[in-house]
Amino acid sequence: MQATEDLFSMIVDPLRLEGAFVSAWRTGGDWSFAGPREACALFHYVEEGSMAIDIGHPNATIPLNHGDLAIFPHGGAHRIGSSTPAVSLALEQILPSPRKGGFVRVEIPGTDGPALFLCIGLHCGGHASTPLYKLLPEIIVIRKHQIEREPLLQGTIDGLLREVERFHVGSSFALLRGLELIYVLGLRVALDVESATTSMSRALRDPRIANALLYMHTEYKERSTVAGIASSAGMSRSAFSLAFRQATGCAPARYLSKVRVSNAQALMRTTRLSREEIAHRVGYESTVGLYLALRSTRSSLGLHLDDRYQIQDAG
């Protein structure tokens, strides 16, 4: 389906890895570490043995075994360990902070249940703030058998493991490009899974919603209405609004506003256009409409707007 392919391209095309922090772990015995939410994407790959991930939800411990990959698109806080002990050490007690880049090896002594795995932080460009990227779930788990069906993904992971094993001068650049490819291919595998129940997967499997999303992201400059978008999808407004909310977790009018705000912020960062020009370029008839959309989007985050509606930290 062309709309699905185009939407996936919109997620990954802006993805440019600017830095990565790689930690290679060898653990044994009983161990557990808790990491905070990070301002980057994360992933764990289990080379040998097993581990468990706790994302903080009741009865939501996720086992990872040899060959499994877990991706955190939004860098969500979580705990990793060999079991679920009552107390976990903070990750900062083991790894340097901030972790903007570099490579370290971590040894946790013990002979019971030894495990080898990689923990990696991926510092990307501004794509993570786009409404489409935010439809990705907190965690994506890709099992070994799914990876084995993807020769390019499996081959890139195998190459990454060899590069980590013999890390030397020049490895950082090679690792960066390999990690970028693993991340993109991992997202593709996750969104292709027929049984996936994430917002993005549901949206991509419904051609009506996929086409509506594609329209919003490419034609946001138009003075479109929800009724008009619903009609182009062959649905009534009420049926479309319900289907869109079920697929994305967001009302269509609210989502379209987020798309316009995201593009307005990009213009603020990269151009010297006036407030009026920016408002018109993203689909608002006046600066008032853009101002209200910016304020609605950011008010809950403790931010304020300067005279060009640039987002600034409050206080």
N, C-alpha and C positions, 0 to 999 in steps of 0.2 A: 504494500500500500504506500503510495507516494507521500501522503501526508505524514505517515508514521516515520518514514525515512527522513523527511525534511525536518520534523520535530527533533529527532535524535541528533541530526546534524547541528541544529541550533543549540543543543546542550553541549556537544563536544567541540564544535568548531572554535569557540573562544577559549577552549581549555589549553593553556600554555603553562607548563610547570616552570615556576620561577625558582624553586628550591625544594629540597627534600632532606628530611632527617631520617636516617636509617639506623635502626638498632637490631643487631643479630643476637638472639638470646639462646643460651643453653642452660636448661633448668633441670633440677631434680628435687625429689621430695615434695613437701607441701609448701606452696608459695602462692601469693596473691598480691596484686598491685592495683590500685585505683587511680585512674587518670581523670583530670578535669576536662570540661569542654575545651576544645582547641580551636583556634582561628584558622583551621586548615582541614582538608580531608585526611582521613586516616585509613590504613588497612593493615590487617594481620594475615600472614600466610604461615601455615603449619608445615614445616618440612619433615619433621619426624615426631612421633608421639601424639599427644592430644592436649587440649586446654579447654577452658570454659570461659564464656563471656557473659557477664551480668550487666544488662543495660538499665537496671534499676526498677524494672516492672515486676510485680509479684509473679512468681512461677515462670519467669522469662529467661532463665539461664540457658544459653545456647552452646551446645558442645561443638567444638571444632576438632576434627581429626586430621590425620596425615593427608595432605593434598588439598585441604579446604582453604578458602579465601573469604575473609570478612572485610567489607568496605563500609566506612562511615563517611558518607558524602558531606555531612555537616560537622564532622569532628565532635560528635556527641560524647558526653562523659560516660564512662563505663569501667567495669572492673574485669581484669583477666586473671586467671589463676588455674591451679591444678584441681581445686575443689572450691568449697564455699565456706571458708573459715569466717569466724565472727569479725576478725580484725584484718584489714588490708593495709599494707604500707602505701604511702603516697608515692606516685611515680617520680616525683621530684627528689625523693631520697635516693633514687638509683640513677636517673638520667639528668643531664644538665637542663637548666631552664633559663631563658627561653630556648626552644629547640627549633631554630630557624633553618639549620642546615648542619651537615656533618655525618659522621659514621662512628658508631661505637659498638663494642662487643660486650655483652653482659653475661656473667657466669653466676649461676645460683647453685651452690653445692648440693649434692644429694644423689642417691643411687636409685631411689624408687621413682618409677614413672618418668624417666628422662624425656625431655622434649626439646626440639630445635624449632625455632620460629622467628619470623621477621616482624617487627613493628615499625611502621613507616608513616611519617607525616608528610603530606603533599601540599606545598604552598603554591596555589594557583593564582591566576589573575582574578578580575572582578566578576567572573561568570557566576560565582556562587551566590550573588545577590539577585540574580534574575528570577522572576516568578516561575519560569519553566524548571529551572534547576531545583527550586525549593519544593517541587512536587516529588522529588526523590525521597525515599524513606530514610529514617535515622540509621538503619543498618541494612546492608545487603549481604546475604550469605550465599556463596557459590560453592557447591560441593565438588569434590574431586571428579566424579563421573561427568559433571557438566563441563568442567575445564578440559577433560580428556577428549571431549567431542569438538573442541575448538583448537585445532593444531597451532594456529598463530599465538593464541593465549598461552597454551601449554609450553610452546617453544620459547616464548619470551620469558616466562617464569623460570624455566630451566636455565636459560642464559643468565638471568638475574642472580640465581643461586650460585652459579659458577663465578660470576663477577664479584659477589660478596665474599666468597671463599678465598679468592686471591686478590682482595682489595689492594690497590696500589695507586701511584700517581696517574691521573687520567681516568680513574674509575668513576669519579664523581659525575663527570659529564655523561658517560655511558649509562650510569645508573639512572640519571635524570630522564633521559630519553626512553629507557626501558620501562621505568615506572609510569611515565605518561601513557605509554602504549598499554600497559597492563590495566591501568585505570579505565581508559576508554573501552578496551575490549571487555573488561569486567562489567561495566555498565551495560554494554550491548547484550551480553549474555543474560544479565539479570532482567532486562526489559523484554527479552525474547521468550522467556519462560512462560508457557501457556497458563500455568496454574498460579502465576504471581498475582498477588492481591494488593499491590501497592497502588497509590493514586496514579502514578505515571503509567504503570502497566494497564490499569483499567481504562485510562484515557486513550492510550494508544490502540487498544483492542477494539474500541468502538469508533468506527470510521466517522460517525457524525460528530463525536466530541473531538477526535483528532483533527478533522477539517476545521472545526470551530476554533480550536487552539491555534492552528496554523494561520487562520484568518486574523485572529487577534494579534498575533506576533508579527505579521507582515503588513497588515492594513490598519494598524492602530491609529494612523493619522486621519483616517476617515471618520466622519461623524456618525459612527455606527451605533445602533441601538440593540438591545438584547432581542427585541422582537424581530429585527431584521436579520440578525445572525441566526436566530432560531428558524426563521423562514427559509434561509438558504440551506439549512440542514434538514429541511423537510419536516419540521416539528413545530408544534404550537409553543408559544412562549413558556407556558407552565410546564409542559413535558420536558422541554429543553433545559429549563432552569433546574428541574429536579435531577435529570440525568447528568448534567454538568456538575452539580454539587456532589452527587454521589460518586462521580469519577474523580473529582479533583479536591473535594473538601472545601470548595470555595464557590460563592455565588458568581455567575458569569459577569455581572456588572462590576463586582469587586475585583475580579481577576483582571478584567480589561483595564481598570484603573491602575492596578499594580504594574501592568505592562507599560502603560503610558508614563507612570512615575519613574520606572526603571530607565526608560529611554530618555526621559527629561534629565535625570541625574547624570546619565552618560554625556549628554550634550553640555551640561554645566561643567563637567570635569574636562572636557576636551575642546570646547569652543568658547568664543567670546560673544556668542549671540545674546541679544537682549531678552528680557523676560517675555516680551510679546512674541518674539520670533520662536522661542523655545515652546511656548504654550501652543502656538499654531502648528508647529511641526509635529507635536505629539497628539494632536486631536482635540485640543480645547479651544473654545471660541474666544476665551479671554484669559488674562493672567489670574483672575480670581478663581476660575475653575481649577487651574493648575495648583495654585496656592492651597486651596481646600483639599485637593487630592494628596498633596505632599504632607499637609498637616495631619490628615486622617491616617496616612500610612505610618507616620513616624511619631505621633504624639505619645503613644504608649511606651516609646523607647527613651523618653527623657531627652529629646533633641529639639533644637529650634532651627529656624530658617534665617539666613542672612538676607541682604537686600536683593540678591539674585536667586533666592530660594535654594541656595546651597545648603546642604545638611551640615550642621556643626554640632559638636558636643555641647550640651547644656552645662552651664556653671563655669 
